[in-house]
Amino acid sequence: VSQEPVDAPLTDSSPEDLPAAEPRARRQRDTVSRSAFLILLSYASAITLACLWLFYQLQNAPLHNLERLPDPIDQAEGGTPRLTLVAVDSPMPTGHTLALGQSRKFGHIRVTPLRVSRGSLGFEALRQLGGGLSRKPIGPVLKLHLQLENDSSDQEIAPLDRTLMLSRRYDNNQVLANNFLRAGKDASITLLHDNPLEGNWNWKGQEADQVNGKVLEPGQSFQTYLPTGTDGVGDLAGPLFWRVHLRKGYSHSGRGVTTIFEVAFDSSQIESEENVD
């Protein structure tokens, strides 16, 4: 019998074509190394912690001091309201400068500045003292028209009243107030019409200048306006800012909480009214 080796035909078991080689290579390609996995996990955890920290900071950010001003009615001593004045050049908190037509919620009150108009200012008697009292209109004045809505579910709120709108302080021949109109960055201001706080005349159709203001029930809204006086109105031109002192609700202790906001507009946006005296 020949002992010479016999050339055997190639089969599937040849080293060049072993069946186990391909699955092993595929597993190697599809598997992430342990070190890479740990790096990815650490990165994801860091991102999650950063997002949680940012959310916590936003939820617990301190309020700007102008967002929580005391209510002058609550500060009354001996029946005289104490007004916390805000400097004319104080920067507004974020979101406290509105354009005409823009809506923003301050506390429980949603504010929408509708327009600014130029026209006459009429009056109506707060109390009819023994007869039909009348007073001649003045003008022209500028009026900031606002829509105010009580967005609270359980508070009755007067967003504006005579105390908020008409309180002033006299200091070194200067008249200081929280409601005024100014041109650009000018330090000089145009005040609201000087209606005596204890006087018997209301601005006609304004509604908010009753003794206790216009009280809004939850979900209720109304439109009102703030008028300037007549002095210097014709000289106002270019960018203008109208500052308003607003009651935005009540704290848990029952005290009123007020704030300041401004409406930014241009003199070209002022609308003319009919029958300007």
C-alpha positions as CSV (number, residue, x, y, z in Angstrom):
1,V,0.0,0.0,0.0
2,S,1.4,3.3,-1.0
3,Q,2.3,5.5,1.9
4,E,2.6,8.7,-0.2
5,P,0.4,11.4,1.0
6,V,-2.8,11.9,-1.0
7,D,-4.0,15.4,-1.9
8,A,-7.4,15.7,-0.3
9,P,-9.9,18.0,-1.9
10,L,-10.6,21.4,-0.1
11,T,-13.7,21.4,2.1
12,D,-15.6,24.0,4.2
13,S,-13.3,23.3,7.0
14,S,-10.4,25.0,5.3
15,P,-8.7,27.6,7.4
16,E,-9.5,30.3,4.8
17,D,-13.2,29.8,5.2
18,L,-13.9,28.8,8.8
19,P,-17.6,29.3,9.7
20,A,-16.9,30.7,13.2
21,A,-14.6,33.5,12.1
22,E,-17.3,35.8,10.6
23,P,-19.7,35.9,13.6
24,R,-16.7,36.6,15.9
25,A,-15.7,39.5,13.8
26,R,-19.3,40.8,13.7
27,R,-19.5,40.6,17.5
28,Q,-16.2,42.5,17.8
29,R,-17.5,45.3,15.5
30,D,-20.9,45.6,17.3
31,T,-19.6,45.7,20.8
32,V,-18.7,49.0,22.6
33,S,-15.7,48.9,24.8
34,R,-16.2,49.2,28.5
35,S,-14.1,52.3,28.8
36,A,-16.1,54.1,26.0
37,F,-19.3,53.1,27.7
38,L,-18.3,54.5,31.0
39,I,-17.2,57.7,29.4
40,L,-20.5,58.1,27.6
41,L,-22.4,57.3,30.8
42,S,-20.4,59.9,32.8
43,Y,-21.1,62.5,30.1
44,A,-24.9,61.8,30.1
45,S,-25.0,62.0,33.9
46,A,-23.1,65.3,33.9
47,I,-25.5,66.7,31.3
48,T,-28.5,65.5,33.4
49,L,-27.1,67.1,36.6
50,A,-26.4,70.4,34.8
51,C,-30.0,70.5,33.5
52,L,-31.4,69.8,37.0
53,W,-29.2,72.5,38.5
54,L,-30.3,75.1,35.8
55,F,-33.9,74.2,36.4
56,Y,-33.4,74.7,40.2
57,Q,-31.7,78.0,39.7
58,L,-34.5,79.3,37.5
59,Q,-37.2,78.2,39.9
60,N,-35.4,79.7,42.9
61,A,-34.0,82.9,41.3
62,P,-34.4,85.9,43.5
63,L,-37.0,88.4,42.4
64,H,-35.9,91.8,41.1
65,N,-36.7,94.4,43.7
66,L,-39.1,96.2,41.3
67,E,-41.2,93.0,40.9
68,R,-42.4,93.1,44.5
69,L,-43.0,96.6,45.7
70,P,-45.1,97.3,48.8
71,D,-48.7,98.5,48.4
72,P,-48.9,102.2,49.4
73,I,-52.3,101.5,51.0
74,D,-50.8,98.9,53.3
75,Q,-48.1,101.3,54.3
76,A,-50.5,104.1,55.4
77,E,-49.6,105.7,58.7
78,G,-52.2,108.0,60.2
79,G,-54.3,107.6,57.0
80,T,-51.5,108.9,54.7
81,P,-50.2,106.5,52.2
82,R,-46.4,106.0,52.0
83,L,-45.2,105.8,48.4
84,T,-42.1,103.7,47.6
85,L,-40.6,105.7,44.7
86,V,-38.6,104.1,41.9
87,A,-35.8,106.2,40.3
88,V,-36.5,107.5,36.8
89,D,-33.4,105.8,35.5
90,S,-33.9,102.4,37.2
91,P,-33.6,99.6,34.6
92,M,-36.7,97.5,34.2
93,P,-36.7,93.8,35.2
94,T,-36.7,91.3,32.4
95,G,-40.1,91.3,30.7
96,H,-41.3,94.6,32.2
97,T,-40.9,96.7,29.0
98,L,-43.8,96.1,26.7
99,A,-44.6,97.2,23.1
100,L,-48.1,98.3,22.1
101,G,-50.3,95.3,21.5
102,Q,-48.0,93.0,23.6
103,S,-49.6,91.1,26.4
104,R,-47.7,90.2,29.7
105,K,-48.8,88.8,33.0
106,F,-47.6,90.4,36.2
107,G,-48.6,88.4,39.2
108,H,-52.3,87.7,38.7
109,I,-52.9,90.7,36.3
110,R,-52.5,90.3,32.5
111,V,-51.7,93.7,30.9
112,T,-52.1,94.6,27.3
113,P,-51.1,98.2,26.2
114,L,-53.6,98.9,23.4
115,R,-52.6,102.3,22.0
116,V,-51.6,105.8,22.8
117,S,-53.8,108.7,21.8
118,R,-53.9,112.5,21.7
119,G,-57.1,114.1,22.7
120,S,-59.1,116.1,25.3
121,L,-59.6,114.9,28.8
122,G,-63.1,115.1,30.3
123,F,-64.2,114.9,33.9
124,E,-67.1,113.4,35.8
125,A,-68.0,114.1,39.4
126,L,-67.2,111.4,42.0
127,R,-70.1,112.5,44.1
128,Q,-73.0,114.7,43.0
129,L,-73.1,117.2,45.9
130,G,-76.5,118.7,45.6
131,G,-76.7,119.3,41.8
132,G,-75.4,118.5,38.4
133,L,-71.8,119.4,38.7
134,S,-69.8,119.8,35.5
135,R,-66.2,120.7,34.6
136,K,-64.8,121.8,31.2
137,P,-62.5,119.3,29.4
138,I,-58.9,120.2,29.0
139,G,-56.4,119.3,26.3
140,P,-54.7,118.1,24.4
141,V,-53.3,115.3,26.6
142,L,-51.8,112.0,25.8
143,K,-53.6,108.8,27.0
144,L,-52.2,105.3,27.4
145,H,-55.0,102.8,26.8
146,L,-54.7,99.5,28.7
147,Q,-56.6,96.3,29.0
148,L,-56.3,94.7,32.4
149,E,-57.5,91.2,33.2
150,N,-57.6,89.3,36.5
151,D,-56.0,85.9,35.8
152,S,-56.4,84.7,39.4
153,S,-58.7,81.9,40.4
154,D,-59.5,83.2,43.9
155,Q,-58.5,86.9,44.3
156,E,-60.5,90.0,43.7
157,I,-58.0,92.7,42.7
158,A,-58.1,96.4,41.9
159,P,-55.1,96.7,39.5
160,L,-55.3,100.6,39.6
161,D,-56.8,103.0,42.1
162,R,-56.4,106.7,43.0
163,T,-53.6,106.0,45.5
164,L,-51.5,104.1,42.9
165,M,-52.1,106.6,40.1
166,L,-52.2,109.9,41.9
167,S,-49.7,109.6,44.8
168,R,-46.8,112.0,44.5
169,R,-43.9,113.3,46.6
170,Y,-42.5,116.8,46.6
171,D,-38.8,117.1,47.2
172,N,-36.6,120.2,46.6
173,N,-39.0,121.7,44.2
174,Q,-39.3,118.4,42.3
175,V,-42.4,116.4,41.9
176,L,-41.7,112.6,42.1
177,A,-44.1,109.8,41.1
178,N,-44.2,106.3,39.8
179,N,-46.5,107.0,36.8
180,F,-45.1,109.2,34.1
181,L,-44.0,109.6,30.5
182,R,-40.5,110.3,29.4
183,A,-38.6,110.8,26.2
184,G,-35.8,108.3,25.6
185,K,-33.2,108.4,28.3
186,D,-34.2,111.9,29.3
187,A,-34.4,112.5,33.1
188,S,-37.2,115.0,32.8
189,I,-40.7,113.5,32.9
190,T,-44.3,114.3,32.0
191,L,-46.6,113.4,34.9
192,L,-50.1,112.2,34.8
193,H,-52.8,114.8,35.0
194,D,-52.7,116.4,38.5
195,N,-56.0,115.2,39.8
196,P,-56.1,115.7,43.6
197,L,-56.0,112.4,45.5
198,E,-58.9,113.5,47.7
199,G,-60.7,115.5,45.0
200,N,-64.2,115.0,43.7
201,W,-63.4,114.7,40.0
202,N,-62.7,111.5,38.1
203,W,-61.3,111.2,34.6
204,K,-64.3,110.6,32.4
205,G,-64.9,107.0,31.5
206,Q,-61.6,105.9,33.1
207,E,-63.3,103.8,35.9
208,A,-60.1,102.9,37.8
209,D,-60.0,106.2,39.6
210,Q,-62.9,105.4,41.9
211,V,-62.2,105.6,45.7
212,N,-61.3,101.8,45.8
213,G,-60.4,101.4,42.1
214,K,-62.1,99.1,39.7
215,V,-62.2,95.7,41.5
216,L,-61.9,92.8,39.1
217,E,-63.2,89.4,40.0
218,P,-61.3,86.3,38.8
219,G,-61.5,86.1,35.0
220,Q,-62.9,89.7,34.7
221,S,-61.2,92.3,32.6
222,F,-61.8,96.0,31.5
223,Q,-60.2,98.7,29.5
224,T,-59.0,102.0,31.0
225,Y,-56.5,104.8,30.3
226,L,-53.9,106.9,32.0
227,P,-53.8,110.6,31.0
228,T,-50.9,113.1,31.1
229,G,-51.3,116.7,31.9
230,T,-51.2,119.3,29.1
231,D,-47.8,120.8,29.8
232,G,-45.0,119.8,27.3
233,V,-47.1,117.2,25.5
234,G,-46.5,118.9,22.1
235,D,-42.7,118.7,22.6
236,L,-42.5,114.9,23.0
237,A,-41.0,113.2,20.0
238,G,-39.1,110.1,19.1
239,P,-38.8,107.0,21.4
240,L,-41.1,107.4,24.5
241,F,-41.5,105.3,27.6
242,W,-44.7,105.3,29.7
243,R,-44.2,104.0,33.2
244,V,-47.1,102.5,35.2
245,H,-47.4,101.4,38.8
246,L,-49.7,98.4,39.1
247,R,-51.2,96.2,41.8
248,K,-50.7,92.6,40.7
249,G,-52.3,90.7,43.6
250,Y,-52.1,89.9,47.3
251,S,-49.6,87.9,49.3
252,H,-50.5,85.0,51.6
253,S,-50.6,87.6,54.5
254,G,-53.3,89.6,52.6
255,R,-51.0,92.5,51.8
256,G,-51.1,94.0,48.3
257,V,-48.1,93.5,46.0
258,T,-47.3,96.1,43.4
259,T,-44.9,96.3,40.5
260,I,-43.6,98.7,37.8
261,F,-43.6,98.3,34.1
262,E,-43.0,100.5,31.1
263,V,-44.6,100.7,27.6
264,A,-42.1,101.6,24.9
265,F,-43.4,103.3,21.7
266,D,-42.6,106.0,19.2
267,S,-44.3,109.4,18.9
268,S,-45.3,108.4,15.3
269,Q,-47.6,105.7,16.9
270,I,-49.7,108.3,18.7
271,E,-53.3,108.3,17.4
272,S,-55.3,111.5,17.2
273,E,-58.8,111.6,18.7
274,E,-61.7,113.6,17.5
275,N,-62.9,116.8,19.2
276,V,-59.5,117.9,20.6
277,D,-59.9,121.2,22.4
